[in-house]
């Protein structure tokens, strides 16, 4: 049975749902009104990421019914993704205390690990290590951090969508080129689910993703990366490399704010990508730059790890070094006094 028809269907459904959500948000005055911590200047409808959630969960259902994914993976991703989307949706429409959001995040991450078996053995410097319960513990925090950093990095038009599409396209190509094409169905359908939304979210955005969409993307990308690690340890390193822009910016910013004693759960706009968008006066150059970095820098490094045999840890170090330098250049985590919009 062929599933190629799912690909245009996913893109079309996501596009149509986003249009409907935008009309709904406008009719209910569900607008993200700019404030001193915003990176936008025009009130914009929010919550469009629900289209990604609905489209990809239906895609998962189609893959499960067609035997592309097993019951455990379907239950893991659909269950955790819907829980995170629900928490995000409720937070978008009101406010949930940070501690309760975080509890929900850990429950969702634990759900993924319970159904997928946790972290597979990892390869470091040519040796394979089965980390057992320590690995599962690390995987739990990895998933929680990934879904939160994706929320943190969804701060300018199109960047979270472009990142998801770029990462999924990159790992999909690596799957096809290294003998595990069946893994590419999940990443391809996720990329197309996001692409339909991106057509409304590309700078200047006509609707924002919201916490429901960004958190959903974070937990799903994390689950897909753990699935890949269970097939081939090299794939996990490839995922870490391709997610480098978000991982480095969010982690560098968080550490800097922690050291300064900031309340890290409070909203801010001190990520490198936010400083860059203010420096250049627009969101578009920064969003496009993220895609270019993924294509011309991170994908080739990931290719070297998966295809040419470069050690995964070394690959991450090589990939992240210029990203750290960019984080420093654009003042990631610094007090908001360094750059001025022009």
Beta strands, then each sheet from edge to edge (+ up, - down):
strand 1: 31-32
strand 2: 44-45
strand 3: 122-124
strand 4: 127-129
sheet 1: 1+ 2-
sheet 2: 3+ 4-
end
